[in-house]
Amino acid sequence: MNTLKKQARLSCQINTVFWLDLLVITIVMAFALCLYGIPVLFTPDEGRYAEIAREMLVNHQYLVPHLDGVIYFEKPPMIYWLTALSLKIFGLNDWSARLVNPVLSILGLLLTYIVCRIVYQKRRIVLFAALISGTSLLYVGAARYLNLDAGVSFFITATMLCFWASRQYQARQWQSHLWLLAAFIFSGLAVMTKGLIGIVFPMMIIGLWSIITGRLRVLTDIRLYLGLIVVAVISVPWIIAVNNVHHEFFYYYVIVQQILRYITDEQGRQMSKFAYFGIFIIGFFPWFGFLPQAFKQVFCRWKVRQQYSDDWFLFIWGASILLFFAFSKSILIGYLMPIIVPFSILIACHLDKIIDQDTITKATKFSIGAALILFFIMAIAFIILPFIPDFSMYFSQIAAFYWPAALISGICAIWGWRLLRRDNLKEIMLLFIATMAIIVNLGWSGSQYFAQKTVKPLTTMVKPLLKQYPDAIVANYGGYFYDGQFYLNRLTWIVGFEGELRITAQMANSGASKTLKTAAEFWPLWHSQRRVFVFMDKNNYNQFFASGQQKGILLGQTPKRFLLTNHPLQVGDEYNKR
């Protein structure tokens, strides 16, 4: 059926079942993400973005992002703004710092349900699509992690869903105009989240889809070009405003960060194609086995692709982003998140066709069996992980999370085999959804004991001492440990290490003089009467203090971080009282 001739209306489908489904999706995902705030902030990403938002909130400087007092031009500010709002409302803590991505991820699934309801008008497909997306390993894992990937994924996904919804109405209908306007608004917000991909991806997907399906008239739709004005109105004013303050901004932000980062390996993030596509497949666990069948269903309709333009839209959406990053010189796992929803919808369409069959085909059994085997392997891995020597000091804490996860994974593997023998695909799907919601929570919560680069345990020692010594200097020596500033709610010195701040620190009015210091500036202060606290890694500790080259008081340590001060503490210090 030609989608342009459909008379689908969302209003006629908003009923009790509609609201019930939205409630079910919200409850399932809220449960799947409910422990998102338990671990410490992982560095560098989470510590970096939480600190940028904190500095915005404290300094009331929302135009130009700063990291430890230094201008930070790598990314646009949308997620920083939303995180700062969360910190303002709920306070300075891990839960509020991470809140934005879980909320956006749930909203993305609700929008997926709404748009799929317009397109397919079949409850089972749309409910499957939302739940398969939300319980895929990459989606449910990245949704709780504080970086920009889940945010830009939401806005890009919302852009494509709204464009797709607009195609279900006649071009002159007001519903089509409204959905298309929403698409460009979301595209503008995507640009404000992570740059040019917010508009490049929609243009690439729509262009390829129009050409491949022979719908070239879509490319002559004047609304698509007027929509670029909407994107510009949302995203360009910030660029102009920042460039007026820092004239080096435009070149660094657009040329270096948006273009050179894609075509060069300056970030050291190049990944082998084998690893890249392997991560793509595992990212769809436990549904990854259905991808070949879903893709086959699409390709079998090549000759009649105009009649099945919805399927080809979803495939081109996911495949074009997948291939785009395959040729990038800078790749992170989270970049793949925008492909989850379109491919999950294709899987949902495939499962809808086979779920009522009396017997499960060999291909489907193979798909399910592969997932069950991986569940069993995960159960073994969860049992073994607490025994790793480097983390033996946290044995009981890790086991408290990972052994229940092992039990749940094992039960899923065994129970799943029994259901598979009975050809009960419906219960297998429910089992997968429930298992993923539980074990990802447990796995994520236990992962905090592998985050040994954090200085959060040491900041709990420094905080009460800073009340005694409000004028004290807090420093990071030989590295930037990212999360200390957030947990201490103050800037720190970064000594002998510029890292990712190296380029922007050289710009005019960068703020670098306040916090970026050399060793020549630090050591005289260390030997002065002023109170200094310093975080450092094991190598620097061994070089300066364990060797006796410098003298200091060791206040605390973690496996990879040390906290020292330059003078003995007084008897009445808060630290000694503890």
Secondary structure, 3 states (H helix, E strand, C coil): CCHHHCCCCCHHHCCHHHHHHHHHHHHHHHHHCCCCCCCCCCCCHHHHHHHHHHHHHHHCCCCCCEECCEECCCCCCHHHHHHHHHHHHHCCCHHHHHCHHHHHHHHHHHHHHHHHHHHHCCHHHHHHHHHHHHHCHHHHHHCCCCCCHHHHHHHHHHHHHHHHHHCCCCCCCHHHHHHHHHHHHHHHHHHHHHCCHHHHHHHHHHHHHHHHCCCHHHHHCHHHHHHHHHHHHHHHHHHHHHHHHCCCHHHHHHHHHHHHHHHCCCCCCCCCHHHHHHHHHHHCCCCHHHHHHHHHHHHCCCCCCCCCHHHHHHHHHHHHHHHHHHCCCCCCHHHHHHHHHHHHHHHHHHHHHHCCCCCCCHHHHHHHHHHHHHHHHHHHHHHHHHHCHHHHHHHHHHHHHHHHHHHHHHHHHHHHHHHHHCCCHHHHHHHHHHHHHHHHHHHHHHHHHHCCCCCHHHHHHHHHHHHHCCCCEEEEECCCCCCHHHHHCCCCEEECCCHHHHHHHCCCCCCHHHHEECHHHHHHHHCCCCCEEEEEEHHHHHHHHHCCCCCCEEEEECCCEEEEECCCCCCCCHHHHC
